[in-house]
Amino acid sequence: MKHNINFLLIFISILMLPFYSVGNAYFSYVTDVTQTGSNKWRYDFVMEYWTITGQQPNPCNRLLPGKRCYLSINHLHSAPDQGGGSGSTRVPWKCNIDFSKYETLNQIYSDAINRCGLRLPLSASSTHSGTITTDECVGFFLDTSSAGSYGRMLPGGICGIAPPPAGKCYFSGSNELKLNHGKLNDFEVNDNYKVDSFNVICNQSMSVKIRSNMTDSMINLRPDGSIRSEVKIDNIPANIGTTIKLIANSPKNVTISSLLKTAGPINAGAFNGTVTLILTIP
């Protein structure tokens, strides 16, 4: 059975010859969509990370002023920011703490981990019931009920949309693409460049944004940072992403590139990294 691809794994690799390589943001993507009944869909997903830079104000004060405020993971059910209903099939994780009196989002994040057992990356599922009316994805939601029912989406998320048949857009072909820099001498590594491409298809004319799970423009190919790759999508840093316009059912070709950068001495060996690309609504 053929599945439409809604996330793309980019492998960046290099083999060295021995003689001589944001405020608040969370990142999620749907890995599979399964129809489990009439007008009923299960989204298998990965919630990869949640990062907070600096002290961020409590979003409960803006989204749910004067009300109780609970945090959960659910799917976007209706525009612009309403989550799905309650129940374990829709809400794979929730926190039964009322966060309305907390001063900062940082404190909410800390207690979500330390008191409510949030562990990322999280692989789980969320089920949609009823007619699909928006481009659905999985994210964090704030709700007045601890059940996690029809909450409001936490702003700042990078939320990969579900592909057809539940959604509209997908990556065509395989969900893996390798930018292989091959065997290089030490003096050949810096500024070595590789480029490839892939296609995106939507079943209606629309705009989508392609971006990565990277938190900055470079990805380490080894832990000490001696070899890094600058990854770009259509010549735009992959952590920023690019917006493309598509004509219904017409493939749009998009380039992905890797430019190697070195820092300090380089030890021989095989080095690689993985980048995840997703489709979002701009």
N, C-alpha and C positions, 0 to 999 in steps of 0.2 A: 504493500500500500504506500503510495507516494504522499509525503507530508510537505506542505509549504514551509519554507524556512523563514523564521522570524528573528534569528540571531546568527551572526557570522563570526566564527573564530578565526583570527588571523595569527598564524604562527610565524615568528621572525627568528631565523636561525643563522648561525655562523659557526664554521669549523676552523679553528686556528691551527696552522701548521706549527709543530713543536719548534722549528728552527727560528722562527722569527717571533682581541677583541672588545577655598570658596565659602563662604559662610556655612550653610547647612545644605548637604546634598546626600541623597541616597540613590542607589542604582539598582534597578530590577529589570528582568526580562522574562518573557514567556518562552518556555522551551518546547511546549507541545499543547495542542488543543484537541480535546476529545469530546464528541457529542455523546452525552450519556442519556438523552431522552429528548422528547419533543421540546424545542426551545430551551434546552438545558445543555450547558457546556462546562467542561472542567478545564481550567487553566493550570497546567504544571508550570512552575516558575522558579526562578532563583532571585532572591533578594541578596545581592552581592555585598554591598557595604552601605554604611551610613556614617558620614563624617560631618563634624561641626568645627568650624574655625572661629576662634574668638568667642566672646560671650554673646549669645543670641537670646533675644527676649522670648518669653513664653508665648507661643502662637495661640494658646487657648484664649488669651485676652482679646485677640483680634477675631478669631474664627467663632468662638463660643463665649462671648462676653457675659459674665455674671452667671454662668452655668457650670455644672459639673463637666469634667473633661477627662476622657479615657482614651488610651492609645491602643490601636490594633492594626493588623495587616488584613487587607481585603482587596477586592478588585473594584476598579472604577466602574460604576453601574450606569450613571447618567451624568450628562454634562451640566454644569462645568466641572464639578468636583465632588459629586455625591457617590459614596461607596455602596456596596451591596448590603444585603440583609444579614441577619445574625445566623448563628449555627456553626458547628465545627467544620462543615464542608465548605463554608464561605470564609470563615475566619480561622486561619491556621495558627495564629498567635494573637494573644491579647494580654493586656496588663490591667489588673483590677484595682489600680491606684487612681484616685481622683487627683489629677495634676493641676487643677484650676488655680490653686494657691501657690504653685511653684513660681519662683522668680525668673528662671531661665530655662531655655530648651536644653542647655547642657545638663542641668539637674534632672530633667525628664529622661534624657538619654542615659545618664548614669544609673538611675533606678530601673529603667527598662531592662538594662543588662544585669545589674546586681540583685534586684529584687524580683524581677519578672522573667528571668531566664532567657532573654533575647540573645541568640547566638547567630552571628553572621559569618560567612554566607549561609543562608537558609534555603533549602530546597523543599518545596511544599506545593500545595494546590489550593485553588479557590474556585468555587463553582458559581456560574451565572445561571439564573433562571429568568425566563421571559424574553420578550423581543429585545434584540440588541439595538440600542439607539445612539451609541457613541463609540469612539475608538477606545476599546477597553484595555486596561493594563492593571498591574498590581502595585500597590503602594501602601504607605502608612496613612492611617486615618484617625481623626480626632472626633469623639462622639460623646454625647451627653449620657449615654448608657454604657455600662461595663460589658454589655453583650456585643458591642461592636457593630451595631445596626445602623446603616444609612448615615455614616459619619461624613465629615468633610476632609478632603485629602490634604495631608500636610504639604505645604508649599516647599519647593526646592528639589523635588524629586526628578530623576531622570528615569522615565517610566516607559519601557519598551512595549509597543502596542502588539496585541495579538494578531496573528496572521489569518488569512482565510482558512476555513469557511466562516469563522466567527468574525474575523476582521477583514481588512481591505488590501493590505500590502504585505509583500514578503521579498526575501532575497531569493533569486532564482538559482537553481542548481544545488551544489553541495553547500553545507554549512561550514566547510573548512577551506581555507586558502592559505598557502604557504609562500612567504617571501623569503626565499633561500639565498643568503649572501654567499654561500659556497665556501670553498677553501681559500683562505687569504693569508698572506704574510703579514707580519705586524705593521709594516709601513703601508699596507694596502687597506687597512681597516678604516681609518678615519676618513669620513666623507664617502665611503662606499655606499652606492645607491641602488635600490631595487624598487621596481614598480610593477603592479599587476592591476587587474580590474575585475569587477563583478557587476551583475545586473540586478536592478530592483524593478518589481512589477506591482502595479496597483490595479484593481478591477474597476476603478473609477478615476476620473481625472482629479488630481489633488496634489497638494504639496506635502512632503514629509521631510523630516530632519534625520540625518544619519550621524550618529556620534558614538563615542567609545566609552568604555569603563575607566579610561585613564583619568587621573586627577590632575595631571599636567601634560605638557607636550612631549615628554620623553618617557620611555620605559627602560628600566634596567634589564640588561641581558645577563648580568651576573650581579650577585648581592653587593659586591664592593663598589659598584658604579663605574668600574673601569671601562666598560663598554655599554653604551646606551643607544637607543634608536629613537630618532625623531619621526613619529608616524603622522602622516597627513592623509586626509580624504579630499580628493579633488584640490590638492595644494593648500588645504586649510588644516591647521592642527586638529588631530583627531579628538582631543579633549574638548574642543570647541564645537566641532562638527559642521556639516554643511547642509543647507536646505536645497532640495531639488524639486522641480515641478514635473509631474508625470502626466502623460496622456493615457487614458484608460486602456489597459491590456497591451501597452507598448513598453517593451523593456527599456530601461534607462541605464546606460553604462556609467559606472563610477570608478575612479582610480583610487588605489591605496598604495602608499609609498613608504619606504623605510630608508632613512639616512643615518648611517652609523656615526657616532661621536665617541672619542676615546678620552680618558683622563688618567694620566699616570702610566706606570708600566703595565703591560698586558701579559698574562700568563697563557701558555698554550692550552687548548682544550676546545670543547664544543659548548657554545653559549646560545641560549634561545630565550624567547619570551612569548607570551600569549596576550592578545588584545581581543576583547569582545566588542562587536559593533551591533547596535540595535537601531530600530526605526522608531521615531517618536513624532508626535504632532507638533509642528513649530508654533 
